[in-house]
Amino acid sequence: MRKIGVPGGSGMNETRIPLIPEQVVRLIQLGSEVAVESGLGKTVRLDDAEYEKAGARIQKDRKKLIEGSEILLGIRKPDPKDIRHMAAGSVYAGMLDPFNEKGLITNLAKQGVSAISMELIPRSTRAQKMDILSSQASLAGYVAVMLAAGRLDQIFPMMMTPAGTLKPSRVFVVGAGVAGLQAIATAKRLGARVEAFDTRPAVKEEVQSLGAKFIEIDLGETGQTKDGYAKGLTEAQLKNQQEGMARICAHSDVIITTAQVFGKTAPRIITREMIRGMTPGSVIVDMAVETGGNVEGSKPDAEVEIDGVRIIGPVNPAGRVARHASQMISSNLFNLISEFWDKEEKRFILNVEDEIMRSALVTHDGRIVNDMLSQHYAK
């Protein structure tokens, strides 16, 4: 397989794109043919001429583009109408949200498409360069802090002036995964006093290395999955966590919540009672709003006010910095293709025995092949 097609418009108000001209050049150097839909790069100010200069063929007919491609690259799940035009044996790679899209995954399997869900790329050293979740989470953590800074009615850093000294704002980050760590680093660069909590004691050193204080709450036995994701807490543990965090929330000016459990609804961490204990004018950014939300009362893509506290629920925060987000996604997808590219035959080899492909491949040969996904659907 060497014919790569990139349709435009992922829907859902998506501003990111899966391929930029820089990576078109690299794909062609591998020996591939690249076709992109006209207007692909308009959301990040890239015109068709830049893609043509890089060596891509511009296709105005979306149906023909999809039908003639052996490998299709996307940001999110494909439109059901597009799936009907995909050739049997072709490959689709993108963020498919497979645990919540049984119908979509089933349709891809029936069409004979080999679908690669980029969220399932394992968190290993070799796969790190393909890890879309990490690359986008890092940007999302930055965006969350900037959103909070823009809505807070005070500045982040300490400032000594002739009119007196302004104390630094206090920022509390819940969850120290990729997004949380970037949020910590960004808040520290802006001069805030930062505290952080995570159910995984193993991340304490990472938090401290960024200059933040790690909050320790005794929850009993917790841990993480083999891929580094936090494990879900019991109801009793969640209650203990909330009680331990209430005091921290009360003196925080900004709270950033990033806690998500892979493939499940996000845990509810910040309750109305905890919000009532905060100072009016404080800001909470719920980065888990798309998967159910960590904060009681948060709404997707909206700002609500509860007892004087502003609660922001950004959907697709990385999409707010779409140019850099697209640059990173494009690199992730190129690295996936190049990892399985046969340099002698100059084609993409779908190696189903490879550990990375085995983890991320969800459909192949007309069936769902991911064991974890099959078990989830059977529930």
C-alpha positions in Angstrom: 0.0 0.0 0.0 1.5 3.3 -1.0 -1.5 5.5 -2.1 -2.2 7.9 0.8 -5.4 10.0 0.8 -6.3 12.8 3.2 -9.9 14.0 3.2 -10.7 17.4 4.8 -13.3 18.3 7.4 -13.5 16.0 10.3 -16.7 17.6 11.6 -17.4 18.4 15.2 -16.0 21.9 14.6 -12.6 20.4 14.3 -9.8 22.9 13.4 -6.9 20.5 13.4 -5.8 18.7 10.2 -4.0 15.3 9.9 -1.3 16.2 7.4 0.8 19.4 6.8 3.0 20.0 3.7 6.2 19.2 5.6 5.1 15.7 6.2 3.8 15.3 2.6 7.4 15.8 1.5 8.6 13.1 3.9 5.9 10.6 2.8 6.8 11.1 -0.9 10.5 10.6 0.0 9.5 7.2 1.4 8.0 6.3 -2.0 4.3 7.0 -1.4 1.7 8.9 -3.5 -0.2 11.6 -1.6 -3.5 13.1 -2.5 -5.3 15.7 -0.3 -8.8 17.1 -0.6 -8.9 20.7 -1.8 -9.1 23.1 1.1 -7.6 20.6 3.6 -5.4 23.2 5.3 -7.7 26.2 5.4 -8.3 26.1 9.2 -4.5 26.5 9.8 -3.9 28.9 7.0 -2.3 26.4 4.5 -3.5 26.7 0.9 -3.6 24.1 -1.8 -0.6 25.6 -3.5 1.6 24.7 -0.5 0.5 21.1 -0.7 1.1 21.0 -4.5 4.6 22.5 -4.0 5.2 19.7 -1.4 4.3 17.1 -4.1 0.7 16.2 -3.2 -2.1 15.9 -5.7 -5.1 18.1 -5.0 -8.4 16.3 -5.4 -11.7 18.2 -5.4 -13.9 15.1 -5.6 -14.0 13.7 -2.1 -15.6 10.4 -3.2 -12.9 9.8 -5.8 -10.2 10.6 -3.2 -11.6 8.1 -0.7 -12.2 5.4 -3.3 -8.7 5.7 -4.8 -6.8 5.6 -1.5 -5.1 2.6 0.1 -4.4 4.5 3.3 -6.6 7.3 4.7 -5.5 9.7 7.4 -7.9 11.5 9.6 -8.2 13.4 12.9 -11.3 11.8 14.3 -13.8 9.2 13.2 -14.8 9.1 9.5 -18.2 10.2 8.4 -20.5 7.1 7.8 -21.1 8.3 4.3 -17.3 8.2 3.6 -17.0 4.6 5.0 -19.2 3.4 2.1 -16.6 4.6 -0.4 -13.6 3.0 1.3 -12.0 0.1 -0.5 -12.0 -3.3 1.1 -8.5 -3.8 2.4 -7.7 -0.1 2.8 -6.4 1.4 6.1 -7.9 4.2 8.1 -5.9 5.8 10.8 -7.3 8.4 13.2 -8.7 9.0 16.7 -11.8 6.7 16.6 -13.1 6.8 20.2 -13.6 3.1 19.8 -15.1 2.4 23.3 -18.0 4.8 22.6 -18.4 4.0 18.9 -19.4 0.4 18.5 -21.6 1.2 15.5 -18.8 3.0 13.7 -16.3 0.2 14.4 -18.7 -2.4 13.3 -19.3 -0.6 10.0 -15.6 -0.3 9.4 -15.2 -4.0 9.9 -18.1 -4.8 7.5 -16.6 -2.6 4.9 -13.3 -4.6 5.1 -11.3 -1.6 6.4 -8.3 -2.1 8.6 -8.9 0.7 11.2 -6.1 2.0 13.4 -7.3 3.8 16.5 -4.5 6.2 17.4 -5.7 6.4 21.0 -4.7 2.8 21.5 -1.0 3.3 20.5 0.8 1.8 23.5 2.8 4.1 25.8 6.2 2.5 25.1 9.5 4.0 24.2 9.3 2.8 20.6 5.8 4.0 20.2 6.3 7.4 21.8 6.8 9.2 18.5 3.3 8.0 17.4 1.5 8.8 20.6 -1.2 11.3 19.5 -2.9 11.3 23.0 0.3 12.5 24.6 1.1 15.1 22.0 -2.4 16.6 22.1 -2.7 16.4 25.9 0.5 18.4 26.3 -1.0 21.3 24.3 -4.3 20.9 26.1 -2.6 21.4 29.4 -1.1 24.6 28.2 -4.4 25.9 26.8 -6.2 25.1 30.1 -3.9 27.3 32.1 -4.1 30.1 29.5 -8.0 30.0 29.6 -7.9 30.2 33.4 -5.5 33.1 33.3 -7.7 35.0 30.9 -10.8 34.6 33.1 -9.2 35.1 36.5 -9.7 38.6 37.9 -6.1 38.7 39.2 -2.6 38.1 37.8 -0.7 34.8 38.3 2.8 36.1 39.4 3.8 37.9 42.6 4.4 41.6 41.9 6.1 44.1 44.1 5.0 47.6 43.3 5.0 51.1 45.0 1.3 50.5 45.7 2.1 47.3 47.6 2.8 43.6 47.0 0.5 41.4 45.0 0.5 37.8 46.2 0.9 35.0 43.5 -2.2 33.2 42.5 -2.6 29.7 43.8 -3.2 27.0 41.1 -4.3 23.4 42.0 -3.8 20.8 39.3 -5.7 17.5 39.7 -4.1 14.7 37.7 -0.4 14.7 36.8 -0.5 12.9 33.5 0.8 14.6 30.3 -1.9 17.3 30.4 -1.5 17.9 34.1 2.3 18.1 34.0 2.1 20.7 31.2 -0.5 22.6 33.1 1.9 22.7 36.1 4.8 23.8 34.0 2.8 26.5 32.3 1.3 27.9 35.5 4.8 27.9 37.1 6.2 29.8 34.1 3.5 32.4 34.6 4.6 32.8 38.2 1.8 31.0 40.1 2.1 29.0 43.3 1.2 25.5 42.1 0.0 22.4 44.0 -0.9 19.1 42.4 -2.5 15.8 43.2 -2.6 12.4 41.5 -3.8 9.0 42.7 -0.4 7.6 41.4 2.3 8.2 44.0 4.9 7.4 41.3 4.4 10.9 39.7 5.4 12.8 42.9 9.0 13.3 41.7 7.8 14.6 38.3 5.5 17.1 40.0 8.2 18.3 42.3 10.8 18.6 39.5 8.5 21.2 37.9 8.5 23.2 41.1 5.1 22.3 42.3 4.0 20.9 45.7 2.7 17.4 45.6 -0.4 16.9 47.8 -0.6 13.5 49.4 -3.9 12.0 50.4 -4.1 8.5 51.8 -6.4 6.5 49.5 -5.0 3.1 50.3 -3.9 1.0 47.4 -4.0 2.8 44.0 -1.9 2.6 40.9 -1.8 2.7 37.2 -2.3 0.5 34.1 0.6 -1.0 32.1 0.2 2.0 29.7 0.6 4.6 32.5 -3.1 5.5 32.9 -4.6 6.0 36.3 -6.8 3.2 37.6 -10.3 3.9 38.7 -11.0 4.5 42.4 -13.6 2.8 44.5 -16.5 5.0 45.8 -14.9 5.0 49.3 -11.5 6.1 47.8 -13.2 8.8 45.8 -14.9 10.1 48.9 -11.6 10.2 50.8 -10.0 12.0 47.9 -12.8 14.7 47.8 -12.5 15.2 51.5 -8.8 15.6 51.4 -8.9 18.0 48.4 -11.6 20.3 49.9 -9.1 22.2 52.0 -6.8 22.7 49.0 -9.7 23.8 46.8 -10.8 26.4 49.4 -7.6 28.4 49.1 -7.0 27.9 45.4 -7.7 30.7 42.9 -7.5 28.3 39.9 -8.2 24.6 39.7 -7.4 22.5 36.6 -8.9 19.0 36.5 -7.4 16.5 34.1 -8.5 13.2 35.7 -9.7 10.6 33.2 -9.9 6.8 33.2 -9.1 5.3 29.8 -12.3 3.9 28.1 -14.6 5.0 31.0 -16.6 8.0 32.2 -14.4 10.6 34.0 -14.6 10.5 37.8 -16.5 13.2 39.5 -14.0 14.9 41.7 -15.1 18.5 42.4 -18.5 18.6 44.0 -20.9 21.6 44.5 -20.0 21.6 48.2 -16.3 22.0 47.3 -17.2 24.8 44.9 -19.2 26.6 47.6 -16.0 26.6 49.7 -14.0 28.5 47.1 -13.6 32.3 46.9 -15.9 34.0 44.4 -14.0 34.9 41.3 -12.0 31.7 41.3 -11.8 29.7 38.1 -12.1 25.9 37.4 -11.2 24.4 34.1 -12.6 20.9 33.6 -10.4 19.2 31.0 -12.4 16.0 31.3 -15.7 17.6 30.3 -15.9 15.5 27.0 -15.9 12.2 28.9 -18.4 13.2 31.6 -16.5 15.8 33.5 -14.6 16.0 36.8 -16.6 19.0 38.0 -20.2 19.0 39.1 -22.1 21.5 36.9 -19.5 21.8 34.1 -20.8 21.9 30.6 -19.1 21.1 27.3 -17.8 24.2 25.5 -19.4 26.5 27.9 -18.6 28.7 30.9 -21.0 28.5 33.8 -20.9 30.3 37.2 -21.8 28.5 40.4 -21.7 30.5 43.7 -19.4 33.1 42.0 -16.9 30.5 40.7 -16.4 30.4 37.0 -16.3 26.8 35.5 -15.0 26.4 32.0 -15.5 23.1 30.1 -13.3 23.3 26.9 -14.0 20.7 24.2 -11.0 19.9 22.1 -8.7 22.4 23.9 -5.7 21.4 21.6 -7.8 22.6 18.7 -7.5 26.1 20.1 -3.9 26.0 19.0 -4.7 24.2 15.8 -1.5 25.0 13.8 0.8 23.4 16.4 -1.6 20.6 17.2 -1.8 19.8 13.4 2.0 19.8 13.2 2.2 17.3 16.1 -0.6 15.0 14.8 1.0 15.1 11.3 4.3 14.0 12.7 2.6 11.2 14.8 0.8 9.8 11.7 4.0 10.0 9.6 5.9 8.2 12.2 3.2 5.4 12.3 3.5 5.0 8.5 7.3 5.1 8.4 7.6 2.6 11.2 5.7 0.0 9.1 7.1 1.1 5.7 9.1 -1.5 3.7 12.0 0.5 2.3 12.8 -2.0 -0.4 9.3 -2.6 -1.7 8.4 1.1 -0.9 5.0 0.3 0.6 3.2 0.2 3.9 3.1 -3.3 5.5 0.2 -3.9 7.9 2.2 -6.1 10.3 -0.5 -7.5 12.6 2.1 -9.4 14.6 3.9 -6.2 15.8 3.0 -5.2 19.3 2.2 -1.6 18.4 -0.1 -2.6 15.5 -1.6 -5.3 17.6 -2.6 -2.7 20.2 -3.9 -0.1 17.9 -5.6 -2.1 15.1 -9.3 -2.5 15.9 -10.7 -4.0 12.6 -9.1 -6.2 10.0 -10.2 -8.8 7.5 -13.9 -7.9 8.1 -13.9 -8.3 11.9 -13.1 -6.6 15.1 -9.7 -7.8 16.1 -8.9 -5.9 19.3 -9.5 -8.1 22.3 -9.9 -5.3 24.8 -12.5 -3.7 22.6 -14.4 -7.0 21.9 -14.6 -7.6 25.7 -15.9 -4.1 26.2 -18.6 -4.5 23.5 -19.7 -7.9 25.0 -20.6 -6.3 28.4 
